[in-house]
């Protein structure tokens, strides 16, 4: 096992930050052998079977091509839950865990009707259902592949979710209405920002889930807000993850469409979340 760990470090040292390599090492051994971090320490002298080293070498080879570790292992952890993941589905981010945590704290112990627009792997919808078990949750996505993963992940995490195919930019809203809460982490990276992004994102993750036109960065937010009157109950709420560069613009969009808006910073101090509370009609 020591030699395998050293093999991983030596082959990836010139490509990744040392802290990221240590994260890879844990994820690989956790996936292949179910090791916890404590197990990693206690089993340093374990003799791995030859087949085990071959599997580790195959993972390292793909990491050398900057393929995301989540795609290589076929799974990731989000909000303490396991999710099946693969090419064609956006990899859940830590910032999105903050969005889920924000909603759970504000809606603790409530029975709310939630719709997640652009659900991807289903990580937001499933995590909210697990944290708010009295709630009814819908998850929508345009991708059949993503929805197939959603079904798998709901079954894996024993969560009952209503999944449906839906194009956020389409004319017709989903068949259901009367939601207390809309949540969405839509595409929000402009094409001009692509050059600043890491290869493991740009080369492998689905462009459909990442990018918006440079001349219309609020494309998906505007579409969702415009449909909110048909989707939400009176006094309903919208929770968005946002591009840090457009907090003021999204606040204005919400304010102009009948919402009192709040912009919240993430753990790194960047404008990351927008909350809209629908004003009561006079």
C-alpha positions in Angstrom: 0.0 0.0 0.0 2.9 2.4 0.8 4.3 1.8 -2.7 0.9 2.4 -4.3 0.5 5.7 -2.5 4.1 6.7 -3.5 3.3 5.8 -7.1 0.2 8.1 -7.1 2.2 11.0 -5.6 5.2 10.6 -8.0 3.1 10.4 -11.1 0.8 13.3 -10.3 3.2 15.7 -8.6 3.9 17.8 -11.6 0.2 18.0 -12.6 -1.7 18.7 -9.4 -1.4 20.6 -6.1 -0.1 18.3 -3.3 -3.3 18.7 -1.2 -5.4 17.7 -4.2 -3.2 14.6 -4.7 -3.7 13.6 -1.1 -7.5 14.0 -1.7 -7.2 11.7 -4.7 -5.3 9.1 -2.6 -8.1 8.9 -0.1 -10.8 8.8 -2.7 -9.1 6.0 -4.6 -8.6 3.8 -1.5 -12.1 4.6 -0.1 -13.6 3.6 -3.4 -11.6 0.5 -4.0 -11.3 -0.8 -0.4 -13.8 1.2 1.6 -11.0 2.7 3.7 -11.7 5.6 6.0 -8.9 8.1 6.8 -8.2 6.1 10.0 -8.0 2.9 7.9 -5.5 4.6 5.6 -3.2 5.0 8.6 -3.7 1.6 10.1 -3.3 -0.3 6.9 -0.1 1.3 5.5 1.7 -2.0 5.5 -1.1 -4.0 3.8 0.0 -6.0 0.8 -2.4 -5.2 -2.1 -3.3 -7.8 -4.6 -1.7 -7.3 -8.1 -5.2 -6.6 -9.5 -5.6 -3.8 -7.0 -2.4 -2.1 -8.1 -3.5 -2.4 -11.8 -6.8 -0.7 -10.9 -4.9 2.1 -9.1 -2.6 2.5 -12.1 -5.6 2.8 -14.4 -7.0 5.6 -12.3 -3.7 7.4 -12.2 -3.4 7.2 -16.0 -6.8 8.9 -16.4 -5.9 11.5 -13.8 -2.8 12.3 -15.9 -5.2 13.3 -18.7 -7.0 15.6 -16.3 -10.2 13.5 -16.3 -12.2 14.4 -13.1 -11.7 11.9 -10.3 -15.5 11.8 -9.8 -16.0 10.5 -13.4 -13.2 8.0 -13.1 -14.7 6.5 -9.9 -18.3 6.9 -11.1 -19.4 8.5 -7.8 -19.0 11.5 -5.5 -20.1 12.6 -2.1 -22.5 15.6 -1.7 -23.9 16.8 1.7 -22.8 13.5 3.2 -24.6 11.4 0.6 -23.2 9.2 -2.2 -24.2 10.0 -5.7 -23.5 8.2 -9.0 -21.9 10.5 -11.4 -20.5 10.3 -14.9 -19.7 12.2 -18.1 -22.7 14.2 -19.2 -23.7 15.2 -15.7 -22.3 18.2 -13.9 -20.1 17.3 -10.9 -21.6 18.8 -7.7 -19.6 21.5 -6.0 -19.0 22.5 -2.4 -20.7 25.9 -3.0 -23.9 24.0 -3.9 -23.7 22.2 -0.5 -23.8 25.7 1.0 -27.0 26.4 -1.0 -28.7 23.3 0.3 -27.6 24.1 3.9 -29.0 27.6 3.6 -32.4 26.2 2.6 -32.4 23.5 5.2 -31.7 26.0 8.0 -34.5 28.4 6.8 -37.1 25.6 6.3 -36.2 23.3 9.2 -38.9 20.8 10.1 -41.3 22.4 7.5 -43.4 20.5 4.9 -42.7 22.5 1.7 -43.3 21.8 -1.9 -40.0 22.3 -3.8 -39.0 22.3 -7.5 -35.3 22.0 -8.5 -34.8 23.3 -12.0 -31.8 22.0 -13.9 -31.3 19.2 -11.3 -28.3 17.5 -13.0 -27.3 14.5 -10.8 -30.3 15.3 -8.5 -27.9 16.2 -5.6 -29.9 19.3 -4.6 -33.4 17.7 -4.8 -32.3 14.5 -3.0 -30.4 16.3 -0.3 -33.4 18.6 0.4 -35.7 15.7 0.6 -33.5 13.9 3.0 -33.2 17.0 5.1 -36.8 17.9 4.9 -38.6 14.5 4.9 -42.1 16.0 5.1 -41.6 17.9 1.9 -42.6 17.1 -1.7 -39.8 17.5 -4.1 -39.7 17.8 -7.9 -36.5 17.7 -10.0 -36.4 18.8 -13.7 -33.7 18.6 -16.3 -33.4 18.7 -20.1 -31.0 15.8 -20.3 -32.3 12.2 -20.4 -28.9 11.0 -19.3 -29.0 13.2 -16.2 -32.5 12.1 -15.4 -31.4 8.5 -15.5 -28.7 9.3 -13.0 -31.3 11.1 -10.9 -33.4 7.9 -10.7 -30.4 5.9 -9.7 -29.3 8.4 -7.1 -32.8 8.7 -5.6 -33.0 4.9 -5.2 -29.4 4.8 -3.8 -30.4 7.3 -1.1 -33.9 6.1 -0.5 -35.5 9.4 -1.5 -38.9 9.7 -3.2 -38.6 12.5 -5.8 -40.8 13.4 -8.8 -38.5 13.6 -11.8 -39.5 15.1 -15.1 -37.8 16.2 -18.3 -38.1 19.9 -18.8 -36.4 22.7 -20.8 -36.0 25.8 -18.6 -35.9 28.0 -21.7 -39.1 26.4 -23.1 -42.4 28.2 -23.3 -44.4 25.9 -21.0 -43.7 25.4 -17.3 -43.7 21.9 -15.8 -47.2 20.4 -15.3 -47.2 21.0 -11.5 -47.6 24.4 -9.8 -48.3 25.6 -6.3 -44.6 25.3 -5.2 -43.4 27.0 -2.0 -39.9 27.2 -3.3 -37.9 27.1 -6.5 -34.2 26.2 -6.3 -31.8 26.3 -9.2 -28.1 26.1 -9.9 -28.4 26.9 -13.6 -25.6 27.4 -16.2 -23.9 30.8 -15.2 -20.3 30.8 -16.6 -19.8 33.1 -19.6 -17.8 31.8 -22.5 -15.2 34.5 -22.0 -14.5 33.0 -18.6 -13.8 29.6 -20.1 -10.1 30.4 -20.6 -9.7 30.9 -16.9 -11.0 27.5 -16.0 -9.2 24.2 -15.2 -8.8 21.6 -17.9 -10.6 18.9 -15.9 -13.7 21.0 -16.1 -13.5 22.4 -19.6 -12.4 19.2 -21.3 -14.8 16.8 -19.6 -17.9 18.4 -18.0 -21.0 19.1 -20.1 -21.0 22.6 -21.7 -24.8 22.6 -21.6 -24.7 22.6 -17.8 -21.9 25.2 -17.5 -22.0 28.0 -20.0 -24.2 31.0 -21.0 -23.7 33.5 -23.8 -21.4 36.5 -23.0 -24.1 38.9 -24.1 -26.8 37.3 -21.9 -25.4 36.0 -18.6 -28.8 36.0 -16.9 -30.5 33.9 -19.6 -31.6 31.1 -17.3 -32.3 33.3 -14.3 -34.6 35.5 -16.4 -36.5 32.5 -17.8 -37.0 31.0 -14.3 -38.2 34.3 -12.8 -40.6 34.8 -15.7 -42.2 31.4 -15.0 -42.2 31.9 -11.2 -45.7 33.4 -11.2 -47.1 30.1 -12.7 -44.9 27.9 -10.5 -45.0 29.5 -7.1 -47.7 29.9 -4.5 -48.4 33.5 -3.3 -45.4 34.5 -1.1 -43.2 31.8 -2.6 -39.4 31.9 -2.7 -36.6 31.5 -5.2 -33.1 30.2 -4.2 -30.4 30.6 -6.8 -26.7 29.8 -7.0 -25.1 32.6 -9.0 -22.0 33.8 -10.8 -20.2 36.1 -8.4 -19.9 38.8 -11.0 -23.6 39.3 -11.5 -25.1 39.6 -7.9 -26.3 43.1 -8.5 -27.9 42.3 -11.8 -29.7 39.3 -10.4 -30.9 41.4 -7.4 -32.3 43.9 -9.9 -34.0 41.1 -11.9 -35.7 39.8 -8.8 -36.7 43.2 -7.6 -38.2 44.2 -10.9 -40.3 41.0 -11.0 -42.0 41.3 -7.6 -39.4 39.8 -5.3 -37.6 41.2 -2.3 -34.0 40.1 -3.1 -31.1 39.2 -0.9 -27.5 38.3 -2.1 -25.5 36.0 0.2 -21.8 35.4 0.1 -20.2 31.9 0.1 -17.6 30.7 2.5 -14.9 32.4 0.4 -16.7 35.8 0.6 -18.0 35.8 -3.0 -21.5 36.7 -4.0 -22.8 33.2 -4.6 -26.5 32.9 -3.7 -29.6 35.0 -4.4 -32.8 34.6 -2.5 -36.1 36.1 -3.8 -39.2 36.4 -1.5 -42.3 37.1 -3.6 -44.1 40.2 -2.5 -47.7 39.8 -1.6 -49.9 41.4 -4.3 -51.8 44.4 -3.2 
